[in-house]
């Protein structure tokens, strides 16, 4: 086995003066001119003669002929070669794993697929066995192998209704290419990997292609990608602004074009950690990111799939800069759902988290429009929306904010509470409404009585207006009947108005 390996890869000398493109990993199109398997798939005689070459073998051209040459004879195991020869064997195994196969056809390349699988497992074990594996000499080969396996066209997403989709309801689609990410993670986090050297191969184009993989339906792949991108962000400081901008662009396309992306939650998890590390005072660039990229993520119908991560990112911003509470709350009101009750419940939960971090000065700027929306939620016929909005008064911070501005807020909220008491269909909502009313009475009984009296007067005036309109309709109806007796038995519109209540 070792002899055949020596014949296959030995003797090839690396060109020391060869310059490489720093913008992207070398592709098969410009690597075929190096010493290695020729277009016919044969190893040159100079590479077959002599002893095992300890220099790294050249990157091969990926075609059918070289595939047959590489998979014709098995490579030796790492334990069967001397320590001096292991890095050369490491590069050879990387080259062997660079060939990709179509796993949708189980009858094609069966032996080659199994050889590659075993070799990949062996590479992972070798990388985990200790330090000194990811040297500068093999960085190019590692990125070459990973790029040829990972960066692929993802299959089309399965059709599903966004509004009714729940991630747990369907079995995830598992992609056979994802195990290569384990090796990429080891490469990125390894102490052997020098960021100054590796940035020649892990460049902006590499990052963009990595971001495209977040749309994979395989949750294992997305989870590894999340860890890898976060480690790249931490290790390669030169790429940080570009990574943030690239994630922005992914969000823009998702929000304003497709409303379909499988990896929004994972990208938001990364951003949550990044935002947590932002220095104070916040840069204007970061505030624009909040307003232009994060807040519009409330718009898509499928916000429930990533809302937890989104709410965490936004509360991180408000916690770092309390002055952002006003624009954040106004943006939430801008995207407040009208017909989607489940989204409304999510919004109310996020609203509570933000109000817990809101200072009184910022609360005062937005409280009027905010509580007008809350009053609508209190009267919602969907009991979960009404319940969730009433639960806000269980929060001590919110109660304190309301108490400070009760003279402005109670006249807004009281009509909604009174209407719930008199006409809401759900018993639980009745009980919670009574609790809130009692809280306001204990807080300021005089103010509550004044607001209640004003509400009763407004109701009486509204009834008078409706009665006057009823009488006018009746008068018009009588005039019409005198001209046409056939109208005598027709039902008048004002009866409908009366039946609907005030």
N, C-alpha and C positions, 0 to 999 in steps of 0.2 A: 504493500500500500504506500509506504513512505517512498519507495523507489519510483513508483509511477508519479507521485506528487513531485518529486525532484525533477523527473524528466519533463513534467508538464510546465512547471513554473520556474525552474532554475535558470541561472545564467543571464536573465534579462537585466541590464544595467539601467538605472534611472538617470534621465537627463537632468543634471544638476542645474543647468542654466535655463531650464524651460520656464517661461513666465506663464502665469495662469490668470484667468479673468477673475477679479475680485467680486464681481457683481453677482455671480450665480455659480452653483456647483457645475463642474465640467459635464457636458452632455456626451452622449455616445457619438454624436456627429463629429466632434473635434478630438476625440480620444482614439480613433481608430488608427491614427498615424503613429502612435507610440508603439514601442516594442511590446508585443503580446500576441495573442491569437490573431491570425491573419483572417482576411475575408473568407477564406476557405474553411476556417475553423481549426486549422493546424497550428501547432506551436512551432515557431521557427527553430531550426536546428541549433542555433546558438543558444537558445533557451533550454534545449534538451541536454546539451553536453555539460560535463563538469559536475561539480557538487551543488548542493542546495544553495541558492543565492539568498543571502540574508537581507539583501535590499528588498524594499517593498515592490511587489510586482505591479506592472502598469495597469491602469483602468481599462477594462475590455470594452469592445464594441458590443452592444446588445443586439444580437440577431440570431437567427435559427442555427447558423453554422457554429458560432461560438458557444451557443447553448449546448449543442451536442458535444462539443469538445470539453466543456467544463463539467458536464454531468456524466461523461463516459466512465471515469474512474473516481471512486470515492476518495475524499481527502482524509488525511490522517487525523486522529484525535489529538487534542492539545497535550494530553498526558503522554503521548507516544513520541513527542519531539523534545529536543533540548530547549532550555529557556531562551537561548540566543535565536532560535528559529521560530519562536511562538508568534512574534509580531508579524513576521512574513506570512505564517499560516493564518493569522488573524485577518490580514488583508485579503488573502485568497478566499477565505470563507465569506468575507464581506462581498467580494465580487460574485461569488456563486449565488448568494442570496439576492443580488441586485436584479436577477432575472425574475420577471413577474409572470404569473399564470392566471388563466381564466378559471376561477373556481366555480363558475356557473355550469361548466361542462365537466362532470365527474369522470368521464371516460378518457379525457385527454391529459397527457403528461402525468399519469398516475405515479410512476416511480419518481419522477423529478420533483413532484410536489411533496412527496414524503421525504425525499432527501433534503429538500429545502427546509421543511418543517423541523427536522431533526437538527440541521445545521443552525437554524435560528435559535433553537433552544440551547444548543451548545454555546452559541455566542453570548446569550444572556447569562448563562452560568459562568462563562469565562469573565465577563464584565463584572459580575458580582463577586468574583473570587478574591479581589484585592485591588490595590492601587497600581498605577503604572500602565494601565491598558489603553487609555485614550490619550495617546501622544500626538504631537503635532504631525508626525509622519502619516498617521492613519486618519486624520480628521477629514481629509478630502474623500477618502474611500468610504467613511461612515456616512457622510452626507450624500454621497453618490448612491449608496445602497438604499438609504432611507427615502431619498427623493424619488427614486424609480418605483418604490413600492407604495409610498403613502400618497403622493400627489397624483390623483386619478380623478376621473369624472365620476361624481357620485350618481347612483341610480336615482330615477325620479321618485319623489315622495309619494307614499301611498295616499290615495284620495280619501278625504274625510271631511266632515262638517266641522268647521272651526268652533262654532258656538257650542256644540255638544261634545267636543272631544275632551276626554280625560286621559292623561298619560298612562294611568294604571289600567285602563280598560283593554288595551291591546298589547300583544306580545311584541317586544322590541325587535327590530330588524337587525340581525347580527352580521357584521361584515368580516370576512376572513382576513382582511389586510390589517386589522387593528393591532395584532400582537407586535408589529414592528414599532409601535409607539412605546412599548416597554423599553426597547433598546434606545430609542431617542431620548427618553426621560433619563436613563442612566448616563447617557452622553452629556446631557445638558447640566445635570446636577453634580457630575463628577468633579472632584477637586483637581483631577489631572487636566481637565479641559480649561485651557487658557482663553479667556474671553477675547484678548487681543488677536489671537491666532484664529479662533473659531469664527469670529465675525466676518472673516473673508468668505466663509461658506454659509453661515447662518446670517444671511443678509436680508434686506427688505423684501426681496422677491420670495425668499424662503418663508418669511413671516406671513406674507399675503396668501401664499398657498396653504400655509398651516391654518389660517383663519377660514379659508374656504371649506376645510374639512369639518368645521363646527356644525355644518348643516347635515352631517351624517346622522342617520337614524339609529346607529348603534350607540347605546348609552355608555358602554364601556370605552369606546373610542373617544366620545366627548369628554368623559371624566378624565382620561389621560391627557387629552389636549388641553384641558383647563389647567392641569398641574404644569404641563410643559410650557405653555405660553406664560404662565405666571413666573416660572423660573427663568425663562428667557428675559422677561421684563426686568427681573431682579438682577440678572447676571450681566446683561448687555445694556448698559445704561445709554449707549448711543442710540438704541432703537426705541427708547421709551416714548418720545413724542410721536414717532411714526406709528407705534402700536396703538396709542390712544386715538390717533386720527383714523387709522384703519378700522378700529372698532366702531368709531362714529359712523363711518361710511356704511358698515354692515347694518347699523341701526337705521340709518336714513333710508336705505333700500327696503328694509323690512317694514318700516312705518308707512312710507309714502308710495311704495310700489307693490310689493308682493303680499305682505301680512302673513308670510309663511317662512319660518326658519326654525330649525330644531335646536339650535344652540344658544338662543338668547339668554336663557337662564344661566348657562355656564359662563357666558361672557360677562353677565352682570355680577356673578360671583367673583370673577377676577377683578372687575372694576371696584367692587365693594372693598376688597383688600387694598387696591391702589388708592382709592379715595381716603381710606383710613390713614394712609401715610402722607397725604398732602400736607405741606408746610403752611403755617399761618404767617401773614394773612393770605387768603386764597388768591391765586392769580386770576386775572380777568378771563384768561383762556379756560380755566376750570369752571368758572361761573357760566360762561357761554355754553360749555359742554352740558351743564345741568339743564339750562333752559332749552337748548336746541336739540339735544339728543335724548336725555333721560325723561323729561316731562312729557314729550310727545309719545313715549312708549305707553302712556295710559290710553291712547286712542284705539289700538287694535282690539278686536273682539276677543282674541285669545289671550288677553292680558293675565288671566288666571293662571296660565302655565308658568309665568315668571314673576308674578306680582310680589311674592315674598322677597326675592332678590332685589327687585326694583325699589320696594319700600325701604329696604336696608340701605341702599345707595343714597336715596334722597334724605333719609334721616341722618346719615353721616354728614352730608353737606350742612344741614340745619344745625346739627350739633357743633360743627366747627365754626360756623358763622351764623349766629341767630338772626341777623338782618335778612337772611335769605328766606325766612319763614313767610314773609308777606308775598314775594313773587311766586314762591312754591305753592302757597294756598290758592292764590289767584289762578295759577295754571291748572291746578286740580279742578277748580270750579269751571274753568274753560272746557275741560274734557269730561265733565261730570256726565255719567250716562243718563239717558232719558227713558229708555225702554228696556234696558238690561238690568234686572234686579240683582243678579249675582255679582255683576261688576259694581253695583252700587254698594253692596255689603262690603266688598273689598276696599272700596274707596273710603268708607266710613271707618274701617279698621286702620287704614293708613293715616286718615285724618287725626285719629286719636293719638297715634304715635308722634305726629308732627306737633300737635297742640301741647303735648307733654314737654316739648323742647322750646316752645314759643314763649318769648318774653312779653310782658304786658304792653310795652310800647309798640311791638310789632303786631300783637293781637288787636290792638285798638284800630289799626289801619284797615283791617280786613273783616272785622267782626260783623258789621252790618250785612254785607252781601253773603258772608258765610252762614249766618244764622237764618237768613231768609231761605237759603237752600236746605238747611237743617229742618226748618219748619215744614217744608215740603216732604222731607223724608219722614218726619213724625206722622204725617197724615197718609203715608203710602199704604195702599191696600195690600201690598205684599208684606206679610207680618214679619218676615225676617229683616226687611229694611227698617220698618218701624221699631222693632225690638233693638236692632243694632244702634240706631240713632238715640234711643232712650238710654242705652247702656253707657253712653258718653257721660251721663251725670253720675255714674259710679266712680269716675276718675277724679281724684282730689285736686289735681292741677287744673283740670278744666273747670271744676266747680269754683275754684278760687278766682280764675279769670272771669267767669261769668258774674261772680259776686261783686267784683270790682266795677263791672260795667252793667249792673243789673237794671239801672234806669233806662238804658238804651236797648237792652236785649229782651227783657221780660215782655214789653209790648209786642215784640216780634213773635215770641215763642208761645205766649199764653193762648192766642186764638187756636193754634194747632193742638194744644193740650186739651182745650175745652171741646173741640170737635171730636177728638179721640174719645173723650169721656162719654160723649152723647151718641156717637154713631159708629165707632170702629167695631168690626165684627169679631176681632180676636180677643179672648179673655185675658191672655198674657199681656197683651198691649194695654188693656184697661188697667191691670194691676201696676205695671211699670209707670203708666201715665199718672196714676194717683200718687205714686211715690215722688215723682218729680214735682207735682203740684204742691204736695206737702212740704217738700224741701224749699220751694220758693216762698211759701207762706211763713215758714220758720225763719227764713233769711231776712225777709222784710214784709211783714204782714200788711202794713199800711200801703206800701207800693203794690202789693198783690191785689188788695181790695180796690185800689184806684184803677188798676189795669182791668180787673174783672168788671168793674162798673162801666168802664169805657167800652169794653167788649160787648156787654149787654146792650149798651146804647147803639153801638154800630149794628148789632144784629137786628134791633128794633127798627132802625132806619132802613136797613136792607129789606125787612119785611114790608115796611110801608111802601117802598119803591116797587116791590113786586106786586103788592095789592093794587097800587095805582096802575101798574101796567096791565094787570088782570082786568080792571074795570075798563080800561081803554080798549082792550081787545073785545070785551063784551059789548061795549057800545058800537064798535066797528062791525061786530058780528050782527047785531040787531039791525043796523042800517043795511047790511048786505042782504039780510033775510027779507026785508021789506021790498027789495028789488027782485029777489029770486027766492021763492019758497023752498026750492030744492036744497038750499044750504042750511035749513033749520035743524036737520038731524046730524050735521057734521060736528066732530069733536074739535074744540078750540085749542090752540097752542098753549094758552095760559094754564090749562089744566095740567099739561106736561110740566110746566115750570113749577106749579105748586107741589106736584108729586115728588119732584126732585129735592125739595127741602131748601133750606137757606144755606 
